[in-house]
Structure formats: C-alpha cells, structure tokens
Amino acid sequence: MTTKQPRKAYHFVDSEGTFLVRVPLANSSDCAVIQKEDFADLMAAGISDQWMLNSSGNGHEYVRCRVYGERGGMTTIARLIKKPPRGYRVIYVDGDVRNLRWDNLELVRGARPKKLPPLPAKSKARAAGDVESRQRRCCGVSGAFGGR
C-alpha cells in the first residue's frame, strides 16, 4: 500500500518584488501561483492548501479545492479569492487558470456563452458550411454572420 504525501506550498518573491506562493496541484505536474496575502486569507478561513487541477468536462480546467458545506464540495480558488456576487463569474485575463494573482482575475457579469449543440452523425459531412447557420440558430447572433 502506498501513501501519498501532502504537497507543500512554497513562498517566493518574483522579479518585481511581489511576495507569492507556488502551490503544487494534484492531477498535474504544474503549480498555481497566488499572492501571499490571498494565500494567507484562504488558510485563515480554513481552506486546505491541497489543490487540484480539475476538468469541467467541457474542455475547461480550473484550480479547485474541497470546501465542505459548498454545493458539490468543490469550488474554484479564483471564486474564493474574488468572492463574486450572484450573477458574476471570474475570468482569467491572461487565459492561464494557474495564475491566481489578483490582477489576473476579473469579475464579469453574466453566464458563460452557450456551446453549440452537437451535430447529428449524418450531417457531419456538411458541417463545414453549416457552422454559421448553427451559430445563428443556437445563440441568436445575427450581425457577426451577415444577418439572419
């Protein structure tokens, strides 16, 4: 039987003199980077430093942790840092979900844009020319595709 050792967070200072913490992630060989103050606030709130890189199932990955009492028991570190009000979501300015610095996290009002519905098997051959019409039907977009 093997026992996994807890991953240890490392404090460091970047080239600009900012105090940061590098947190190793489960399910990845990468680390998340967070400002020291935010890390200390999370630890003081009882959040574990055992974080993971977790897939949403839709091709998106997020840095998450277990939070007991929350819906599903998991939440993203970005939401714990920014504390968005209802109806807002957190986006990553540089697109890197492992960069949890305050200036990389931005609150945006509204839900994530809709995904296109999957194509039926028999229409995959026509898919190349039909993407714009599917986009218009799915999302009600007209201007970007030359009208409805």
QUINOR-V182876 format. One record per pair of residues at least 24 apart in sequence whose ideal C-beta (glycine too) atoms are under 10 Angstrom apart, sorted by sequence separation. I is the first residue (numbers start at 0). J is the second residue. If there is no record, write none. Layout:
i->[I | I]
j->[J | J]
This chain:
i->[6 | 11 | 25 | 26 | 27 | 28 | 75 | 80 | 81 | 82 | 83 | 84 | 86 | 113 | 114 | 8 | 10 | 23 | 24 | 25 | 26 | 27 | 50 | 81 | 83 | 112 | 113 | 22 | 23 | 24 | 25 | 26 | 27 | 50 | 77 | 78 | 112 | 113 | 22 | 23 | 24 | 25 | 26 | 77 | 10 | 20 | 22 | 23 | 24 | 25 | 26 | 46 | 61 | 76 | 77 | 112 | 24 | 33 | 62 | 77 | 8 | 32 | 46 | 61 | 29 | 31 | 30 | 27 | 29 | 46 | 63 | 8 | 26 | 62 | 27 | 41 | 44 | 61 | 62 | 24 | 60 | 61 | 62 | 26 | 59 | 60 | 62 | 24 | 25 | 38 | 41 | 24 | 25 | 37 | 40 | 41 | 8 | 22 | 40 | 7 | 8 | 5 | 6 | 7 | 8 | 22 | 37 | 38 | 5 | 6 | 33 | 37 | 53 | 5 | 6 | 33 | 37 | 52 | 6 | 31 | 52 | 3 | 31 | 34 | 33 | 50 | 50 | 59 | 22 | 57 | 55 | 58 | 57 | 41 | 38 | 37 | 32 | 37 | 31 | 33 | 37 | 31 | 32 | 33 | 34 | 36 | 29 | 31 | 32 | 33 | 34 | 29 | 30 | 31 | 32 | 33 | 34 | 37 | 29 | 31 | 32 | 33 | 34 | 27 | 32 | 33 | 24 | 22 | 21 | 22 | 20 | 19 | 19 | 17 | 17 | 13]
j->[30 | 35 | 49 | 50 | 51 | 52 | 99 | 104 | 105 | 106 | 107 | 108 | 110 | 137 | 138 | 33 | 35 | 48 | 49 | 50 | 51 | 52 | 75 | 106 | 108 | 137 | 138 | 48 | 49 | 50 | 51 | 52 | 53 | 76 | 103 | 104 | 138 | 139 | 49 | 50 | 51 | 52 | 53 | 104 | 38 | 48 | 50 | 51 | 52 | 53 | 54 | 74 | 89 | 104 | 105 | 140 | 53 | 62 | 91 | 106 | 38 | 62 | 76 | 91 | 60 | 62 | 62 | 60 | 62 | 79 | 96 | 42 | 60 | 96 | 62 | 76 | 79 | 96 | 97 | 60 | 96 | 97 | 98 | 63 | 96 | 97 | 99 | 62 | 63 | 76 | 79 | 63 | 64 | 76 | 79 | 80 | 48 | 62 | 80 | 48 | 49 | 47 | 48 | 49 | 50 | 64 | 79 | 80 | 48 | 49 | 76 | 80 | 96 | 49 | 50 | 77 | 81 | 96 | 51 | 76 | 97 | 49 | 77 | 80 | 80 | 97 | 99 | 111 | 76 | 111 | 111 | 114 | 114 | 99 | 99 | 99 | 95 | 100 | 95 | 97 | 101 | 96 | 97 | 98 | 99 | 101 | 95 | 97 | 98 | 99 | 100 | 96 | 97 | 98 | 99 | 100 | 101 | 104 | 97 | 99 | 100 | 101 | 102 | 97 | 103 | 104 | 97 | 97 | 97 | 99 | 99 | 99 | 100 | 100 | 102 | 100]
